[in-house]
Structure formats: C-alpha cells, structure tokens
Amino acid sequence: MATKDEPAVDAPVDARTLLPLPSLDHLVEQQVRGYVCVWGGEQLANETAVNLGPRTKKRLGGTYQIFPRACPACTRDAAARVLRVHRGSCEQCTDDASVCRTRAALEQLARDGR
C-alpha cells in the first residue's frame, strides 16, 4: 500500500470496459450473450471475438450481468470514438498526453481492435 509520500501504482487500464454499449432495449439475445457483435450483429468466432468484459445492467426492476463481445473492426471504431471524446476532456492529456494511461490504452485498442 502506498504511503502519503509514495504515489499509488495504478492498475492497468482495460480500455474495452470503457466502451459504451448500445441500450439493452436495442439488443437481441445473441448480442447480449456474446454470440454476435454487440454493435454490428456479425457472427463471432471464438478465435477473433473481442471480449468487452462483464457488464452489470439494470432492467425490469433488477440487475444482471451480460457478457458482450464484438468483432475487432467494430471494437476499433468504438475505441476511436471514445478516444476522441477522451482527448478533449482529459486534464492529463491536456498537460502531458504521454503519461495518460487511459489514452494509451484507448489508442492501442483503436489501432489493434483487441
């Protein structure tokens, strides 16, 4: 644990969890279950699907977990959109973008889609 004089070591940023998902009202069961791309609806292969991490959703007075996945192309597009917003709103990026770990993670995801 970091003391008052030592900076805390930040955990790595998983940019996939920063990507907003479409409303559950607009998803079909196969998208919620991760069988098809959550954005484009394309059939996914286990070898190439991008796991977007478990998400807790509220619906019908309760909460539950969904496990969305996406294709790399849609993941790159979503990461690029989030990156554009991040660059314009992150104080760290304004001061020194080279030390913003969120930006670096989003840039890699926008480039690689994985």
N, C-alpha and C positions, 0 to 999 in steps of 0.2 A: 504494500500500500504506500502511496506517495505521501511524503510529509509536506508541511506548509512550504518548505524551501525547495522541494523537488516537484517538477511537473509530472502529472499523471501520464502514463503511457496509454495512448488511445488504442482501442481495439481497431482492427482493420475495418474499412468501410465496405459493406456489401452493397454496391450500387443497385443491384437487382431489386432489393427491398425498397428502394426509393422511387421506383417506377409506379405511377398511379395506374390503377386498373379501371376498366370500364365498370359502370354500375352493374350490380348483380341483376337488376331488372332487365338488362340488355344482353345477358349471357345465357347460352344454352347449357344444358347439363354437361355436355362433353367439354366445354370450356372450363367450367367450374372444377371438373375432375382432372383436368390437365391432359385430356386425350387429343385435343386440338388447340391451336394457338389462341390464346385469350384475346388477341387483337384481330388477327386476320381469319381465324377459323380453319386454317390449313391443318391437315392430319399431321401428327408429330411422330417421329421415330425416337425411340429412347436414346439413341446414339447422338442425336443432334438437338433434341429439345433443351431449352433453357429453363431450368427450374427457377421460378421467381420467388420462392420462399413461401412458407405458410402465412396466410393472412387471416386475421380474425374479422369476421363480418357480422354486422347486426342486421337481422331481418325477422319480421313477424314476431317481435317481442322477445327475441332471444339472440344468442351469439353462437357462431360455429366457425370452424376452420375450413378454409378452402386451400387448395394446393395448385395454383395456376402455373401453367408453363406456356412457353411461347417459342416461335421459330427465331433463329438468330437474326434474320432480316428485320422483323418487327421489333425485336429487342434493341437492335441498333438504332432504329428510328425513334423509339420511345426514349432511349437514353439521350439521344441528341436533343430531343425536345426539352427534357428535364435539365440537361446541361446548359442550354440557352437561358433558361429561367434562373438557374443557379448562378451563372456568371454575373447576371445583372442584379442579384440580390444578396450575394455573399460578401460580407465585410472583409473576410480574409482574402478573398480573390481580388478585391479592390486594393488591399495593402500589398500582398505578395502572393500571387496565384500559385507560385511554385511550391508553397508549403500547404496548400489546401488539399487534404487527402480526399475529401468528397469530390472535388473537381477532378482529381487524378483518377479516381475510381470510375466516375461517370465518363471521362474521356476514353478510358480503356474499354468500357462496355460499349460506347458509341462506335468505337473503332472495330472491336472484335465480335461483338454480339454474344459474348459468353462471359 
